[in-house]
């Protein structure tokens, strides 16, 4: 690679790294989380679900969303954050991951936050309930800190079994 090509490639890489990212922020218990807004299809209130026999406890069941059967995962149960309660603030974030539609129950949705690359710090390894393999990092915005979840990796993990992993 010539010096000119090298400088151009380096500039392109820096541009990609500095492009701001948008995250939908939501709460689970006392913590605030964020997921890539591009994975969000829609937001819905929590409705009754149809239970599925022998499903893990964090899979609440399924709903029929305009003809598509959508599994509903309660993230409080998944992350062992206590007994969930469902009220007027409870939201189902409908995600489109790898062509599969999945619903994620959260306590509430806050807003859409734009973060520059320098506002995203690596997640410390501290044996938390959320494996750091599923984290992008920690987003800092003024006095707020968001736990940024790699929702693709989490939902396509073997234990979730909801979204087929990309072809090997």
LINGIJO-V8251 format. One record per residue. N is the residue number from 1. RES is the residue in one letter. SS is DSSP state (H for helix, E for strand, L for the rest). NEAR is the number of other ideal C-beta (glycine too) atoms within 10 Angstrom. D_FIRST is the distance of its C-alpha to the first C-alpha in Angstrom with 1 decimal. Layout:
BEGIN
n->N res->RES ss->SS near->NEAR d_first->D_FIRST
n->N res->RES ss->SS near->NEAR d_first->D_FIRST
END
This chain:
BEGIN
n->1 res->X ss->L near->8 d_first->0.0
n->2 res->X ss->L near->7 d_first->3.8
n->3 res->X ss->H near->7 d_first->6.6
n->4 res->X ss->H near->8 d_first->8.1
n->5 res->X ss->H near->9 d_first->6.0
n->6 res->X ss->H near->10 d_first->6.2
n->7 res->X ss->H near->11 d_first->9.8
n->8 res->X ss->H near->12 d_first->10.5
n->9 res->X ss->H near->11 d_first->9.8
n->10 res->X ss->H near->10 d_first->11.7
n->11 res->X ss->H near->10 d_first->14.4
n->12 res->X ss->H near->10 d_first->14.8
n->13 res->X ss->H near->10 d_first->15.3
n->14 res->X ss->H near->11 d_first->17.8
n->15 res->X ss->H near->9 d_first->19.6
n->16 res->X ss->H near->9 d_first->20.1
n->17 res->X ss->H near->10 d_first->21.5
n->18 res->X ss->H near->10 d_first->23.8
n->19 res->X ss->L near->9 d_first->25.3
n->20 res->X ss->L near->10 d_first->29.0
n->21 res->X ss->E near->18 d_first->30.4
n->22 res->X ss->E near->13 d_first->33.9
n->23 res->X ss->E near->24 d_first->36.2
n->24 res->X ss->E near->22 d_first->39.8
n->25 res->X ss->E near->22 d_first->41.8
n->26 res->X ss->E near->23 d_first->44.8
n->27 res->X ss->E near->15 d_first->47.2
n->28 res->X ss->E near->22 d_first->48.4
n->29 res->X ss->L near->12 d_first->51.2
n->30 res->X ss->L near->7 d_first->50.5
n->31 res->X ss->E near->14 d_first->46.7
n->32 res->X ss->E near->18 d_first->44.4
n->33 res->X ss->E near->23 d_first->41.4
n->34 res->X ss->E near->28 d_first->38.7
n->35 res->X ss->E near->24 d_first->36.9
n->36 res->X ss->E near->18 d_first->34.2
n->37 res->X ss->H near->14 d_first->36.3
n->38 res->X ss->H near->10 d_first->34.4
n->39 res->X ss->H near->18 d_first->36.0
n->40 res->X ss->E near->19 d_first->39.5
n->41 res->X ss->E near->15 d_first->41.5
n->42 res->X ss->E near->12 d_first->44.7
n->43 res->X ss->E near->13 d_first->47.2
n->44 res->X ss->E near->15 d_first->50.7
n->45 res->X ss->E near->10 d_first->53.7
n->46 res->X ss->L near->20 d_first->54.7
n->47 res->X ss->L near->11 d_first->57.1
n->48 res->X ss->L near->9 d_first->58.8
n->49 res->X ss->L near->19 d_first->56.8
n->50 res->X ss->E near->11 d_first->57.9
n->51 res->X ss->L near->10 d_first->57.7
n->52 res->X ss->L near->13 d_first->56.2
n->53 res->X ss->L near->4 d_first->58.1
n->54 res->X ss->L near->5 d_first->56.3
n->55 res->X ss->L near->13 d_first->53.3
n->56 res->X ss->L near->12 d_first->52.0
n->57 res->X ss->L near->8 d_first->53.8
n->58 res->X ss->L near->18 d_first->50.8
n->59 res->X ss->E near->21 d_first->50.7
n->60 res->X ss->E near->23 d_first->53.6
n->61 res->X ss->E near->16 d_first->53.8
n->62 res->X ss->E near->17 d_first->52.7
n->63 res->X ss->E near->19 d_first->53.4
n->64 res->X ss->E near->10 d_first->53.5
n->65 res->X ss->E near->16 d_first->51.2
n->66 res->X ss->L near->6 d_first->51.9
n->67 res->X ss->L near->5 d_first->52.1
n->68 res->X ss->E near->11 d_first->49.2
n->69 res->X ss->E near->10 d_first->50.3
n->70 res->X ss->E near->20 d_first->48.3
n->71 res->X ss->E near->22 d_first->48.5
n->72 res->X ss->E near->23 d_first->49.3
n->73 res->X ss->E near->23 d_first->48.0
n->74 res->X ss->E near->24 d_first->49.8
n->75 res->X ss->H near->21 d_first->47.2
n->76 res->X ss->H near->18 d_first->49.9
n->77 res->X ss->H near->17 d_first->51.1
n->78 res->X ss->H near->20 d_first->47.6
n->79 res->X ss->L near->20 d_first->46.8
n->80 res->X ss->L near->9 d_first->50.4
n->81 res->X ss->L near->17 d_first->51.2
n->82 res->X ss->L near->10 d_first->54.9
n->83 res->X ss->L near->6 d_first->57.1
n->84 res->X ss->L near->18 d_first->55.8
n->85 res->X ss->L near->9 d_first->58.2
n->86 res->X ss->L near->14 d_first->57.8
n->87 res->X ss->L near->8 d_first->59.0
n->88 res->X ss->L near->8 d_first->58.3
n->89 res->X ss->L near->13 d_first->55.1
n->90 res->X ss->L near->18 d_first->53.6
n->91 res->X ss->E near->19 d_first->50.7
n->92 res->X ss->E near->25 d_first->48.9
n->93 res->X ss->E near->22 d_first->45.3
n->94 res->X ss->E near->20 d_first->44.4
n->95 res->X ss->E near->25 d_first->40.8
n->96 res->X ss->E near->13 d_first->38.8
n->97 res->X ss->E near->19 d_first->36.5
n->98 res->X ss->L near->15 d_first->34.8
n->99 res->X ss->L near->7 d_first->37.4
n->100 res->X ss->E near->15 d_first->40.2
n->101 res->X ss->E near->18 d_first->42.6
n->102 res->X ss->E near->24 d_first->43.8
n->103 res->X ss->E near->25 d_first->46.1
n->104 res->X ss->E near->25 d_first->45.9
n->105 res->X ss->E near->22 d_first->49.0
n->106 res->X ss->E near->24 d_first->48.6
n->107 res->X ss->L near->21 d_first->51.3
n->108 res->X ss->E near->14 d_first->50.1
n->109 res->X ss->E near->17 d_first->47.2
n->110 res->X ss->E near->15 d_first->46.6
n->111 res->X ss->E near->8 d_first->44.0
n->112 res->X ss->E near->12 d_first->40.4
n->113 res->X ss->E near->20 d_first->38.3
n->114 res->X ss->E near->12 d_first->35.0
n->115 res->X ss->E near->19 d_first->32.9
n->116 res->X ss->L near->13 d_first->29.9
n->117 res->X ss->H near->12 d_first->27.3
n->118 res->X ss->H near->9 d_first->28.8
n->119 res->X ss->H near->16 d_first->32.2
n->120 res->X ss->E near->18 d_first->31.2
n->121 res->X ss->E near->12 d_first->31.8
n->122 res->X ss->L near->10 d_first->31.3
n->123 res->X ss->L near->19 d_first->34.5
n->124 res->X ss->L near->10 d_first->36.3
n->125 res->X ss->L near->10 d_first->37.4
n->126 res->X ss->L near->6 d_first->41.1
n->127 res->X ss->L near->6 d_first->42.6
n->128 res->X ss->L near->12 d_first->43.5
n->129 res->X ss->L near->8 d_first->45.0
n->130 res->X ss->L near->19 d_first->41.7
n->131 res->X ss->L near->14 d_first->39.1
n->132 res->X ss->H near->14 d_first->36.1
n->133 res->X ss->H near->11 d_first->34.0
n->134 res->X ss->H near->19 d_first->35.2
n->135 res->X ss->E near->20 d_first->34.3
n->136 res->X ss->E near->21 d_first->31.4
n->137 res->X ss->E near->18 d_first->32.9
n->138 res->X ss->E near->16 d_first->35.5
n->139 res->X ss->E near->23 d_first->35.5
n->140 res->X ss->E near->14 d_first->37.3
n->141 res->X ss->E near->16 d_first->39.0
n->142 res->X ss->L near->5 d_first->41.7
n->143 res->X ss->L near->5 d_first->44.2
n->144 res->X ss->E near->12 d_first->43.0
n->145 res->X ss->E near->14 d_first->40.9
n->146 res->X ss->E near->24 d_first->39.7
n->147 res->X ss->E near->21 d_first->38.8
n->148 res->X ss->E near->24 d_first->35.9
n->149 res->X ss->E near->23 d_first->36.3
n->150 res->X ss->L near->17 d_first->33.6
n->151 res->X ss->H near->23 d_first->36.1
n->152 res->X ss->H near->18 d_first->34.0
n->153 res->X ss->H near->16 d_first->33.7
n->154 res->X ss->H near->24 d_first->37.4
n->155 res->X ss->H near->22 d_first->38.9
n->156 res->X ss->L near->19 d_first->36.9
n->157 res->X ss->L near->16 d_first->37.8
n->158 res->X ss->L near->6 d_first->40.0
n->159 res->X ss->L near->10 d_first->43.0
n->160 res->X ss->L near->18 d_first->43.0
n->161 res->X ss->L near->12 d_first->42.7
n->162 res->X ss->L near->18 d_first->42.6
n->163 res->X ss->L near->20 d_first->39.3
n->164 res->X ss->L near->10 d_first->37.7
n->165 res->X ss->L near->11 d_first->34.4
n->166 res->X ss->L near->8 d_first->31.4
n->167 res->X ss->L near->4 d_first->31.5
n->168 res->X ss->L near->3 d_first->30.4
END
